[in-house]
Amino acid sequence: MVKFAHSVFALPFALSGAVLAAAGHGITWPQVGWIVVAMFGARNAAMGFNRLVDHGLDADNPRTADRELPAGRLSRAAAWTVTLALSALFVFASFRLSPLCGRLSFLALAIVFGYSLTKRFTWLSHLFLGLALAVAPVGGWVAVAGGFALLAWLLGAAVLLWVAGFDVIYACQDTEFDRQAGLHSLPARFGPAAALVAARVFHLGAWLLLVAVGWRGQLHPVYWIGVAAIGLLLAWQHRLVGAQDLSRVGVAFFNLNAVIAVLYLVNVLAAVLAGAYWS
């Protein structure tokens, strides 16, 4: 129901935030472990809540009618049980990281749950989804550094725009259904062609913010190799889809974005380790 494989979108950025913080504050393996557990709990609790909230809409949409809840393969009681258990796991793991992380975990849950309601009243819902995933790198930083910093906010903003961009692409598949159901999205409000232009703008902004992360963090030059590669992957993503041809949305949505997320983590790790070695 919650597609564990899609954790690859947020988890690498949570760890990237932690790695960047570790460059100045150090890090322990228990911290890494609890960050992973917290991310597992938060991300999958959010997905469970989304499936519960959208149960009726998913049943009416031919693209999603075969999901577990509308297809009757899973009961709402079971889905609520899993969602609440994962939420509790997230809060527990957050308190294991620090009292500050524990207190902030309730705000984080409000953000990641709140996204599921936004498409009912605003076509900016894609940015709210971006905000939900932007919690990951900021949370990773706070878990290690014990506080906030501009570098963490820059990475969080990059993730926000990156996610908003690929969510707009994904939402183009449901343009007509969203209009009929009274749901709000950029494709439903302005049409797929204009929405795809907005997605390109979001991704350009995300890439520029990744550049700002490297500049602000004074990262080793190896960082720029990875950022250049990510820029090419983002450009390729937009060549795969068009307003009249959405047949390769699956490749653009999951495959390329999974590569981008993992590549960025490897890139940050390499830059931090290279910087430590050469210094």
Backbone as CSV, one residue per row, in Angstrom:
resi,resn,N_x,N_y,N_z,CA_x,CA_y,CA_z,C_x,C_y,C_z
1,MET,0.826,-1.221,0.000,0.000,0.000,0.000,0.851,1.259,0.000
2,VAL,1.961,1.247,0.737,2.736,2.472,0.905,3.957,2.539,-0.009
3,LYS,4.179,1.488,-0.825,5.277,1.483,-1.791,6.614,1.846,-1.137
4,PHE,7.166,0.894,-0.386,8.421,1.131,0.321,9.525,1.628,-0.611
5,ALA,9.508,1.152,-1.868,10.563,1.531,-2.809,10.626,3.033,-3.020
6,HIS,9.478,3.720,-2.857,9.459,5.168,-3.061,10.123,5.937,-1.924
7,SER,10.539,5.225,-0.866,11.312,5.875,0.194,12.623,6.429,-0.350
8,VAL,13.032,5.933,-1.524,14.291,6.376,-2.116,14.256,7.856,-2.478
9,PHE,13.063,8.469,-2.513,12.984,9.892,-2.815,13.452,10.745,-1.635
10,ALA,12.996,10.432,-0.433,13.260,11.294,0.725,14.462,10.852,1.544
11,LEU,14.658,9.542,1.721,15.714,9.058,2.609,17.105,9.545,2.215
12,PRO,17.504,9.496,0.925,18.844,9.987,0.592,19.049,11.458,0.949
13,PHE,17.991,12.264,0.875,18.149,13.676,1.218,18.205,13.881,2.724
14,ALA,17.511,13.043,3.497,17.653,13.100,4.952,19.089,12.782,5.343
15,LEU,19.645,11.757,4.713,21.025,11.383,5.004,22.005,12.429,4.480
16,SER,21.671,13.083,3.363,22.534,14.155,2.846,22.600,15.302,3.843
17,GLY,21.447,15.669,4.419,21.445,16.702,5.445,22.292,16.304,6.636
18,ALA,22.221,15.030,7.022,23.014,14.535,8.142,24.504,14.566,7.826
19,VAL,24.874,14.181,6.609,26.286,14.174,6.207,26.855,15.588,6.198
20,LEU,26.082,16.538,5.670,26.545,17.922,5.658,26.746,18.445,7.075
21,ALA,25.831,18.093,7.983,25.980,18.513,9.377,27.173,17.826,10.029
22,ALA,27.400,16.570,9.650,28.499,15.797,10.249,29.858,16.403,9.935
23,ALA,29.958,17.128,8.812,31.233,17.747,8.448,31.710,18.718,9.515
24,GLY,30.774,19.319,10.226,31.166,20.272,11.256,30.867,19.829,12.671
25,HIS,30.054,18.767,12.814,29.621,18.375,14.150,29.928,16.919,14.492
26,GLY,30.386,16.143,13.509,30.601,14.728,13.757,29.284,13.967,13.738
27,ILE,29.368,12.647,13.678,28.169,11.822,13.621,28.495,10.444,14.174
28,THR,27.490,9.771,14.717,27.674,8.423,15.244,26.765,7.458,14.485
29,TRP,27.108,6.170,14.525,26.270,5.178,13.853,24.876,5.091,14.463
30,PRO,24.725,5.194,15.793,23.354,5.224,16.332,22.515,6.375,15.772
31,GLN,23.135,7.536,15.570,22.396,8.651,14.965,21.924,8.283,13.562
32,VAL,22.813,7.685,12.785,22.438,7.277,11.432,21.274,6.289,11.481
33,GLY,21.374,5.326,12.385,20.317,4.323,12.494,18.971,4.910,12.853
34,TRP,18.956,5.815,13.833,17.682,6.408,14.243,17.124,7.346,13.180
35,ILE,18.008,8.001,12.407,17.531,8.822,11.287,16.811,7.945,10.271
36,VAL,17.394,6.788,9.959,16.771,5.872,9.000,15.428,5.376,9.531
37,VAL,15.382,5.005,10.814,14.128,4.529,11.406,13.074,5.639,11.393
38,ALA,13.477,6.853,11.750,12.540,7.979,11.748,11.987,8.226,10.355
39,MET,12.868,8.197,9.345,12.422,8.421,7.974,11.466,7.330,7.523
40,PHE,11.790,6.079,7.863,10.917,4.957,7.511,9.528,5.163,8.103
41,GLY,9.477,5.561,9.383,8.194,5.765,10.037,7.409,6.923,9.461
42,ALA,8.062,8.075,9.303,7.357,9.280,8.852,6.858,9.148,7.429
43,ARG,7.730,8.699,6.548,7.369,8.641,5.135,6.222,7.654,4.886
44,ASN,6.300,6.493,5.503,5.279,5.479,5.249,3.991,5.754,6.014
45,ALA,4.078,6.433,7.170,2.862,6.890,7.846,2.132,7.906,6.966
46,ALA,2.900,8.803,6.341,2.296,9.804,5.457,1.612,9.140,4.268
47,MET,2.254,8.101,3.701,1.646,7.397,2.576,0.369,6.685,3.014
48,GLY,0.401,6.057,4.202,-0.792,5.391,4.699,-1.941,6.365,4.900
49,PHE,-1.641,7.532,5.481,-2.673,8.548,5.688,-3.220,9.035,4.351
50,ASN,-2.340,9.201,3.370,-2.769,9.638,2.044,-3.731,8.640,1.417
51,ARG,-3.430,7.352,1.546,-4.309,6.326,0.980,-5.678,6.314,1.677
52,LEU,-5.667,6.544,2.993,-6.927,6.572,3.728,-7.783,7.779,3.332
53,VAL,-7.151,8.952,3.258,-7.870,10.173,2.909,-8.414,10.109,1.480
54,ASP,-7.628,9.496,0.583,-8.004,9.452,-0.836,-8.742,8.173,-1.217
55,HIS,-9.182,7.394,-0.240,-9.835,6.112,-0.512,-10.951,6.257,-1.555
56,GLY,-11.871,7.173,-1.325,-12.994,7.349,-2.238,-12.567,7.857,-3.603
57,LEU,-11.636,8.804,-3.618,-11.150,9.338,-4.895,-10.418,8.265,-5.690
58,ASP,-9.613,7.462,-5.008,-8.888,6.392,-5.697,-9.850,5.383,-6.315
59,ALA,-10.957,5.143,-5.640,-11.941,4.191,-6.170,-12.585,4.707,-7.454
60,ASP,-12.733,6.022,-7.575,-13.381,6.611,-8.747,-12.420,6.820,-9.920
61,ASN,-11.124,6.830,-9.650,-10.126,7.096,-10.681,-9.667,5.772,-11.293
62,PRO,-9.869,5.567,-12.594,-9.464,4.290,-13.212,-7.985,3.967,-13.003
63,ARG,-7.132,4.992,-12.922,-5.697,4.742,-12.758,-5.363,4.189,-11.382
64,THR,-6.181,4.499,-10.380,-5.859,4.108,-9.003,-6.881,3.152,-8.391
65,ALA,-7.869,2.743,-9.161,-8.952,1.918,-8.610,-8.462,0.571,-8.106
66,ASP,-7.312,0.111,-8.593,-6.804,-1.202,-8.179,-5.905,-1.120,-6.947
67,ARG,-5.772,0.067,-6.349,-4.998,0.160,-5.118,-5.672,-0.651,-4.006
68,GLU,-4.903,-0.985,-2.990,-5.336,-1.963,-1.993,-6.656,-1.621,-1.305
69,LEU,-6.836,-0.384,-0.890,-8.073,-0.023,-0.196,-9.293,-0.045,-1.112
70,PRO,-9.283,0.670,-2.241,-10.479,0.625,-3.093,-10.752,-0.760,-3.681
71,ALA,-9.697,-1.555,-3.860,-9.897,-2.900,-4.408,-10.355,-3.897,-3.350
72,GLY,-10.356,-3.480,-2.083,-10.842,-4.344,-1.018,-9.839,-5.362,-0.514
73,ARG,-8.576,-5.218,-0.902,-7.555,-6.160,-0.431,-7.025,-5.792,0.952
74,LEU,-7.406,-4.618,1.425,-6.964,-4.148,2.739,-8.105,-3.356,3.371
75,SER,-8.338,-3.569,4.661,-9.408,-2.841,5.339,-8.904,-1.501,5.852
76,ARG,-9.827,-0.572,6.052,-9.447,0.726,6.596,-8.907,0.576,8.021
77,ALA,-9.454,-0.366,8.774,-8.961,-0.573,10.138,-7.499,-0.993,10.122
78,ALA,-7.150,-1.886,9.207,-5.756,-2.324,9.104,-4.862,-1.168,8.669
79,ALA,-5.355,-0.380,7.710,-4.557,0.754,7.225,-4.334,1.781,8.336
80,TRP,-5.385,2.053,9.132,-5.234,2.980,10.258,-4.252,2.434,11.293
81,THR,-4.313,1.136,11.548,-3.411,0.523,12.527,-1.960,0.693,12.102
82,VAL,-1.678,0.404,10.838,-0.312,0.535,10.323,0.132,1.996,10.353
83,THR,-0.758,2.900,9.935,-0.407,4.323,9.879,-0.095,4.871,11.268
84,LEU,-0.917,4.533,12.246,-0.689,5.017,13.609,0.562,4.393,14.219
85,ALA,0.809,3.119,13.923,2.015,2.457,14.440,3.272,3.093,13.859
86,LEU,3.247,3.413,12.574,4.397,4.053,11.939,4.602,5.464,12.472
87,SER,3.510,6.165,12.751,3.614,7.504,13.334,4.273,7.435,14.705
88,ALA,3.856,6.461,15.511,4.451,6.293,16.839,5.931,5.941,16.731
89,LEU,6.271,5.116,15.745,7.679,4.756,15.531,8.503,5.993,15.194
90,PHE,7.950,6.876,14.349,8.646,8.108,13.982,8.894,8.994,15.201
91,VAL,7.862,9.182,16.017,8.004,10.028,17.204,9.030,9.430,18.164
92,PHE,8.982,8.121,18.367,9.931,7.451,19.255,11.364,7.625,18.753
93,ALA,11.576,7.380,17.452,12.919,7.520,16.887,13.410,8.954,16.989
94,SER,12.513,9.918,16.817,12.894,11.328,16.906,13.361,11.685,18.315
95,PHE,12.658,11.206,19.324,13.084,11.468,20.704,14.403,10.767,21.024
96,ARG,14.660,9.631,20.378,15.938,8.958,20.573,17.089,9.790,19.995
97,LEU,16.794,10.597,18.989,17.830,11.449,18.402,18.142,12.633,19.310
98,SER,17.093,13.323,19.775,17.278,14.451,20.703,15.920,14.950,21.150
99,PRO,15.843,15.629,22.292,14.565,16.213,22.719,14.004,17.201,21.693
100,LEU,14.894,17.983,21.035,14.427,18.932,20.027,13.780,18.190,18.860
101,CYS,14.430,17.128,18.387,13.851,16.343,17.291,12.514,15.750,17.707
102,GLY,12.433,15.296,18.953,11.186,14.736,19.433,10.056,15.743,19.413
103,ARG,10.324,16.949,19.888,9.283,17.981,19.898,8.885,18.367,18.481
104,LEU,9.864,18.437,17.596,9.574,18.824,16.219,8.859,17.718,15.431
105,SER,8.909,16.486,15.940,8.302,15.369,15.205,6.798,15.572,15.034
106,PHE,6.153,16.218,15.996,4.699,16.432,15.882,4.388,17.454,14.786
107,LEU,5.225,18.488,14.668,5.068,19.447,13.581,5.318,18.770,12.236
108,ALA,6.340,17.916,12.196,6.649,17.203,10.949,5.482,16.329,10.519
109,LEU,4.860,15.625,11.453,3.694,14.798,11.107,2.544,15.652,10.594
110,ALA,2.333,16.814,11.211,1.266,17.704,10.743,1.511,18.137,9.304
111,ILE,2.776,18.383,8.961,3.108,18.801,7.597,2.898,17.661,6.608
112,VAL,3.440,16.484,6.925,3.362,15.380,5.950,1.939,14.838,5.824
113,PHE,1.136,14.917,6.889,-0.261,14.524,6.784,-1.083,15.609,6.075
114,GLY,-0.756,16.861,6.348,-1.530,17.969,5.798,-1.517,18.025,4.288
115,TYR,-0.422,17.553,3.671,-0.354,17.591,2.209,-1.553,16.894,1.572
116,SER,-1.965,15.761,2.141,-3.019,14.960,1.528,-4.335,15.708,1.387
117,LEU,-4.510,16.784,2.125,-5.757,17.550,2.078,-5.687,18.732,1.127
118,THR,-4.477,19.130,0.731,-4.326,20.403,0.021,-4.921,20.413,-1.376
119,LYS,-4.925,19.276,-2.066,-5.443,19.294,-3.434,-6.952,19.507,-3.486
120,ARG,-7.571,19.518,-2.326,-9.004,19.790,-2.274,-9.301,21.282,-2.302
121,PHE,-8.268,22.122,-2.098,-8.567,23.561,-2.073,-7.520,24.448,-2.747
122,THR,-6.379,23.908,-3.235,-5.407,24.769,-3.901,-4.617,24.013,-4.966
123,TRP,-4.374,24.694,-6.080,-3.551,24.077,-7.124,-2.068,24.185,-6.806
124,LEU,-1.731,24.759,-5.661,-0.344,24.775,-5.191,-0.013,23.539,-4.357
125,SER,-0.863,22.529,-4.430,-0.662,21.312,-3.641,0.693,20.661,-3.919
126,HIS,1.210,20.840,-5.130,2.521,20.257,-5.470,3.622,20.838,-4.574
127,LEU,3.509,22.115,-4.275,4.497,22.747,-3.400,4.351,22.255,-1.960
128,PHE,3.130,21.916,-1.563,2.935,21.362,-0.220,3.554,19.971,-0.126
129,LEU,3.448,19.184,-1.210,4.135,17.890,-1.214,5.640,18.101,-1.132
130,GLY,6.131,19.107,-1.858,7.557,19.423,-1.774,7.965,19.792,-0.363
131,LEU,7.111,20.563,0.324,7.397,20.927,1.709,7.466,19.688,2.594
132,ALA,6.560,18.731,2.352,6.540,17.510,3.161,7.860,16.747,3.035
133,LEU,8.417,16.689,1.827,9.687,15.984,1.661,10.882,16.852,2.039
134,ALA,10.697,18.185,2.009,11.780,19.084,2.423,12.082,18.952,3.906
135,VAL,11.110,18.418,4.667,11.351,18.148,6.083,12.538,17.197,6.257
136,ALA,12.748,16.302,5.287,13.764,15.256,5.422,15.185,15.799,5.586
137,PRO,15.703,16.610,4.639,17.075,17.088,4.811,17.249,18.031,6.000
138,VAL,16.236,18.845,6.277,16.320,19.732,7.438,16.334,18.901,8.716
139,GLY,15.487,17.875,8.757,15.468,16.992,9.916,16.776,16.248,10.091
140,GLY,17.369,15.789,8.986,18.658,15.112,9.067,19.739,16.017,9.634
141,TRP,19.711,17.273,9.227,20.677,18.253,9.748,20.471,18.471,11.244
142,VAL,19.217,18.720,11.652,18.924,19.004,13.056,19.279,17.812,13.938
143,ALA,19.067,16.591,13.434,19.363,15.392,14.216,20.838,15.310,14.584
144,VAL,21.700,15.834,13.701,23.144,15.754,13.927,23.687,17.031,14.559
145,ALA,23.252,18.189,14.039,23.810,19.470,14.486,23.130,20.000,15.743
146,GLY,21.908,19.572,16.003,21.202,20.034,17.197,20.541,21.385,17.034
147,GLY,20.502,21.924,15.820,19.878,23.216,15.563,19.770,23.451,14.068
148,PHE,19.305,24.613,13.685,19.084,24.940,12.285,20.253,25.757,11.726
149,ALA,20.337,25.780,10.386,21.376,26.561,9.715,20.923,26.854,8.290
150,LEU,21.476,27.907,7.704,21.105,28.300,6.347,21.357,27.178,5.352
151,LEU,22.444,26.440,5.526,22.765,25.362,4.590,21.635,24.329,4.543
152,ALA,21.088,24.018,5.708,19.985,23.054,5.756,18.748,23.606,5.063
153,TRP,18.467,24.891,5.259,17.306,25.495,4.610,17.464,25.527,3.094
154,LEU,18.677,25.774,2.622,18.916,25.779,1.174,18.657,24.402,0.574
155,LEU,19.148,23.356,1.245,18.914,22.002,0.742,17.434,21.649,0.827
156,GLY,16.783,22.062,1.912,15.351,21.815,2.029,14.557,22.498,0.919
157,ALA,14.934,23.731,0.594,14.243,24.454,-0.481,14.471,23.780,-1.828
158,ALA,15.682,23.256,-2.047,15.978,22.540,-3.288,15.090,21.308,-3.417
159,VAL,14.953,20.564,-2.331,14.102,19.377,-2.346,12.646,19.765,-2.578
160,LEU,12.200,20.856,-1.964,10.825,21.321,-2.154,10.521,21.541,-3.636
161,LEU,11.389,22.261,-4.326,11.140,22.560,-5.741,11.329,21.334,-6.622
162,TRP,12.293,20.475,-6.278,12.503,19.248,-7.045,11.261,18.364,-6.987
163,VAL,10.728,18.162,-5.787,9.539,17.321,-5.625,8.331,17.958,-6.307
164,ALA,8.152,19.264,-6.131,7.020,19.939,-6.773,7.080,19.765,-8.283
165,GLY,8.279,19.841,-8.849,8.426,19.683,-10.290,8.021,18.315,-10.778
166,PHE,8.511,17.264,-10.122,8.154,15.945,-10.639,6.724,15.561,-10.274
167,ASP,6.164,16.166,-9.222,4.756,15.895,-8.910,3.834,16.534,-9.941
168,VAL,4.217,17.683,-10.466,3.435,18.303,-11.541,3.424,17.391,-12.761
169,ILE,4.594,16.839,-13.109,4.666,15.921,-14.241,3.739,14.729,-14.014
170,TYR,3.802,14.159,-12.819,2.980,12.992,-12.477,1.497,13.329,-12.533
171,ALA,1.133,14.533,-12.071,-0.273,14.935,-12.005,-0.889,15.133,-13.384
172,CYS,-0.063,15.309,-14.403,-0.602,15.475,-15.755,-1.418,14.262,-16.189
173,GLN,-1.129,13.101,-15.612,-1.879,11.889,-15.958,-3.346,11.984,-15.538
174,ASP,-3.621,12.780,-14.488,-4.965,12.839,-13.914,-5.680,14.144,-14.200
175,THR,-5.262,14.855,-15.242,-5.826,16.176,-15.520,-7.349,16.147,-15.618
176,GLU,-7.877,15.279,-16.450,-9.328,15.243,-16.661,-10.061,14.752,-15.428
177,PHE,-9.524,13.730,-14.762,-10.190,13.239,-13.554,-10.231,14.320,-12.483
178,ASP,-9.118,15.045,-12.293,-9.080,16.096,-11.273,-10.132,17.167,-11.559
179,ARG,-10.278,17.518,-12.817,-11.282,18.533,-13.173,-12.689,18.034,-12.862
180,GLN,-12.976,16.788,-13.212,-14.302,16.233,-12.980,-14.599,16.074,-11.489
181,ALA,-13.548,15.732,-10.710,-13.732,15.495,-9.277,-13.645,16.776,-8.449
182,GLY,-13.337,17.899,-9.092,-13.222,19.160,-8.372,-11.942,19.280,-7.575
183,LEU,-10.915,18.518,-7.978,-9.622,18.588,-7.300,-8.740,19.631,-7.967
184,HIS,-7.752,20.110,-7.233,-6.921,21.205,-7.716,-5.500,20.715,-7.989
185,SER,-4.989,21.095,-9.133,-3.600,20.826,-9.501,-3.224,21.806,-10.598
186,LEU,-1.945,21.962,-10.824,-1.521,22.845,-11.916,-2.029,22.366,-13.273
187,PRO,-1.923,21.063,-13.596,-2.454,20.621,-14.889,-3.964,20.844,-15.016
188,ALA,-4.718,20.605,-13.931,-6.165,20.791,-13.998,-6.529,22.265,-14.141
189,ARG,-5.755,23.149,-13.523,-6.068,24.578,-13.534,-5.615,25.249,-14.820
190,PHE,-4.410,24.915,-15.303,-3.840,25.651,-16.432,-3.601,24.788,-17.674
191,GLY,-3.800,23.468,-17.556,-3.558,22.574,-18.669,-2.167,21.960,-18.593
192,PRO,-1.980,20.770,-19.174,-0.691,20.082,-19.087,0.482,20.872,-19.673
193,ALA,0.273,21.561,-20.786,1.384,22.283,-21.421,1.947,23.352,-20.490
194,ALA,1.079,24.182,-19.916,1.541,25.225,-19.001,2.106,24.620,-17.732
195,ALA,1.508,23.519,-17.266,1.995,22.869,-16.058,3.404,22.338,-16.249
196,LEU,3.695,21.794,-17.411,5.033,21.276,-17.673,6.070,22.397,-17.735
197,VAL,5.653,23.573,-18.190,6.549,24.735,-18.150,6.850,25.092,-16.691
198,ALA,5.828,25.069,-15.850,6.035,25.351,-14.429,6.964,24.321,-13.799
199,ALA,6.820,23.052,-14.198,7.698,22.003,-13.671,9.152,22.272,-14.040
200,ARG,9.374,22.761,-15.257,10.750,23.099,-15.668,11.308,24.242,-14.822
201,VAL,10.473,25.225,-14.539,10.905,26.349,-13.697,11.242,25.849,-12.291
202,PHE,10.392,24.990,-11.743,10.664,24.420,-10.415,12.005,23.689,-10.409
203,HIS,12.256,22.899,-11.425,13.482,22.110,-11.454,14.713,22.977,-11.692
204,LEU,14.569,24.030,-12.462,15.678,24.965,-12.603,15.993,25.608,-11.255
205,GLY,14.960,26.016,-10.533,15.170,26.594,-9.206,15.817,25.602,-8.255
206,ALA,15.388,24.329,-8.323,15.975,23.299,-7.462,17.457,23.142,-7.754
207,TRP,17.809,23.125,-9.027,19.217,22.938,-9.401,20.065,24.131,-8.941
208,LEU,19.543,25.341,-9.097,20.280,26.524,-8.640,20.474,26.504,-7.123
209,LEU,19.504,25.980,-6.406,19.644,25.876,-4.955,20.684,24.823,-4.571
210,LEU,20.787,23.745,-5.344,21.854,22.773,-5.099,23.223,23.413,-5.331
211,VAL,23.300,24.288,-6.318,24.532,25.056,-6.530,24.816,25.924,-5.305
212,ALA,23.769,26.557,-4.770,23.933,27.409,-3.591,24.401,26.605,-2.384
213,VAL,23.956,25.358,-2.262,24.403,24.495,-1.162,25.915,24.291,-1.246
214,GLY,26.390,23.988,-2.452,27.831,23.792,-2.622,28.627,25.042,-2.333
215,TRP,28.097,26.186,-2.742,28.799,27.454,-2.510,28.797,27.805,-1.030
216,ARG,27.628,27.713,-0.398,27.524,28.059,1.013,28.339,27.101,1.896
217,GLY,28.310,25.822,1.543,29.028,24.832,2.333,30.499,24.730,2.005
218,GLN,30.948,25.496,0.974,32.342,25.452,0.544,32.793,24.005,0.347
219,LEU,31.980,23.248,-0.382,32.240,21.834,-0.573,33.357,21.608,-1.584
220,HIS,33.980,20.453,-1.482,35.071,20.078,-2.377,34.594,20.127,-3.835
221,PRO,35.486,20.474,-4.782,35.087,20.577,-6.201,34.433,19.327,-6.779
222,VAL,34.623,18.163,-6.167,33.958,16.960,-6.669,32.438,17.119,-6.621
223,TYR,31.958,17.975,-5.730,30.521,18.217,-5.606,29.940,18.725,-6.914
224,TRP,30.701,19.548,-7.631,30.170,20.162,-8.848,29.988,19.145,-9.961
225,ILE,30.741,18.068,-9.935,30.560,17.005,-10.930,29.176,16.376,-10.761
226,GLY,28.831,16.058,-9.515,27.524,15.474,-9.252,26.382,16.410,-9.566
227,VAL,26.540,17.683,-9.222,25.477,18.655,-9.497,25.269,18.827,-11.005
228,ALA,26.360,18.802,-11.761,26.238,18.886,-13.223,25.480,17.675,-13.765
229,ALA,25.781,16.490,-13.230,25.087,15.280,-13.666,23.603,15.345,-13.331
230,ILE,23.276,15.864,-12.164,21.875,16.005,-11.772,21.155,16.978,-12.699
231,GLY,21.825,18.049,-13.099,21.230,18.984,-14.044,20.884,18.313,-15.363
232,LEU,21.778,17.445,-15.840,21.519,16.716,-17.088,20.352,15.747,-16.933
233,LEU,20.271,15.082,-15.781,19.165,14.152,-15.541,17.822,14.883,-15.466
234,LEU,17.820,16.052,-14.842,16.589,16.843,-14.791,16.156,17.265,-16.191
235,ALA,17.129,17.688,-17.008,16.806,18.083,-18.385,16.266,16.896,-19.179
236,TRP,16.864,15.730,-18.970,16.419,14.515,-19.671,14.995,14.156,-19.259
237,GLN,14.700,14.328,-17.972,13.357,14.039,-17.476,12.307,14.806,-18.265
238,HIS,12.610,16.057,-18.587,11.632,16.882,-19.295,11.591,16.568,-20.786
239,ARG,12.615,15.931,-21.301,12.570,15.505,-22.697,11.734,14.233,-22.870
240,LEU,11.527,13.511,-21.774,10.785,12.255,-21.852,9.275,12.457,-21.909
241,VAL,8.794,13.610,-21.442,7.348,13.816,-21.382,6.963,15.089,-22.121
242,GLY,5.761,15.090,-22.664,5.205,16.264,-23.314,3.714,16.309,-23.068
243,ALA,3.108,17.429,-23.324,1.677,17.589,-23.070,0.850,16.581,-23.863
244,GLN,1.357,16.166,-25.025,0.632,15.225,-25.868,1.137,13.802,-25.742
245,ASP,2.187,13.585,-24.979,2.755,12.243,-24.818,3.210,12.045,-23.381
246,LEU,2.359,11.376,-22.607,2.654,11.107,-21.200,2.976,9.633,-20.968
247,SER,3.302,8.917,-22.054,3.515,7.472,-21.950,4.738,7.114,-21.127
248,ARG,5.688,8.054,-21.003,6.919,7.731,-20.258,6.994,8.457,-18.916
249,VAL,5.833,8.826,-18.382,5.809,9.484,-17.075,6.396,8.579,-16.002
250,GLY,6.132,7.270,-16.091,6.654,6.343,-15.097,8.167,6.370,-15.024
251,VAL,8.818,6.394,-16.175,10.280,6.466,-16.213,10.763,7.789,-15.647
252,ALA,10.105,8.882,-16.082,10.515,10.211,-15.618,10.262,10.379,-14.127
253,PHE,9.152,9.799,-13.635,8.775,10.010,-12.234,9.634,9.177,-11.293
254,PHE,9.682,7.872,-11.503,10.348,7.021,-10.522,11.822,6.787,-10.846
255,ASN,12.105,6.274,-12.022,13.479,5.862,-12.331,14.475,7.009,-12.217
256,LEU,14.219,8.107,-12.933,15.186,9.201,-12.951,15.278,9.897,-11.599
257,ASN,14.152,10.080,-10.928,14.198,10.774,-9.643,14.847,9.923,-8.562
258,ALA,14.685,8.606,-8.642,15.393,7.717,-7.713,16.896,7.843,-7.919
259,VAL,17.318,7.888,-9.175,18.745,8.043,-9.482,19.251,9.384,-8.959
260,ILE,18.469,10.448,-9.168,18.879,11.783,-8.717,19.072,11.803,-7.206
261,ALA,18.133,11.228,-6.459,18.214,11.245,-4.998,19.443,10.497,-4.499
262,VAL,19.662,9.291,-5.021,20.813,8.486,-4.579,22.117,9.134,-5.032
263,LEU,22.130,9.655,-6.261,23.334,10.312,-6.774,23.700,11.501,-5.900
264,TYR,22.709,12.262,-5.446,23.032,13.426,-4.627,23.647,13.015,-3.295
265,LEU,23.115,11.963,-2.686,23.696,11.488,-1.432,25.148,11.055,-1.636
266,VAL,25.396,10.280,-2.677,26.764,9.838,-2.970,27.661,11.035,-3.235
267,ASN,27.120,12.014,-3.947,27.870,13.215,-4.280,28.270,14.001,-3.031
268,VAL,27.312,14.196,-2.120,27.592,14.925,-0.881,28.602,14.166,-0.031
269,LEU,28.411,12.867,0.070,29.327,12.052,0.860,30.743,12.130,0.300
270,ALA,30.865,12.046,-1.028,32.179,12.128,-1.662,32.809,13.498,-1.430
271,ALA,32.002,14.560,-1.541,32.533,15.911,-1.369,33.008,16.144,0.061
272,VAL,32.232,15.676,1.031,32.607,15.858,2.434,33.858,15.057,2.775
273,LEU,33.898,13.799,2.308,35.078,12.977,2.590,36.314,13.511,1.884
274,ALA,36.148,13.969,0.645,37.300,14.522,-0.086,37.776,15.791,0.585
275,GLY,36.841,16.631,1.039,37.239,17.843,1.723,37.991,17.571,3.009
276,ALA,37.533,16.554,3.753,38.216,16.183,4.996,39.604,15.624,4.713
277,TYR,39.720,14.826,3.646,41.009,14.210,3.302,42.032,15.281,2.901
278,TRP,41.628,16.178,2.014,42.577,17.162,1.511,42.931,18.218,2.552
279,SER,42.017,18.462,3.504,42.342,19.449,4.533,43.295,18.842,5.571
